[in-house]
Amino acid sequence: MKITPLADRVLVQAVEEKEQIKGGIIIPDSAKEKPQEFKVVAVGPGKLDDNGKRQPLKVKVGDIVLTSQWGGTEVKLDDVAYKLVSEDDLLAIIK
């Protein structure tokens, strides 16, 4: 299945975090924070401005980005978890 985001939407996939155990304590998955670092998988064409001109997105496929913790919609395609977010929910591009 293929998904193409509309307008200023961005499809992202969580970047695997390296589990760090401090002091020998293992934190269960249910107690961990939601990931905020994602890889951009697909981008929409951009929003239309007041004059009908398309405004391109500032991110591209392959970028690593930070998102707001609770923004976006979780989507599952072919048993892989993704998040569909508005460009406004992106906080930064990690270089």
Buried (B, 14 or more C-beta within 10 A) or exposed (E): EEEEBEBBBBBBBBBEEEEEEEEEEEEEEEEEEEBBBBBBBBBBBBBEEEEEEEEEBBBEEEBBBBBEEEBBEEEEEEEEEBBBBBBEBBEEEEE
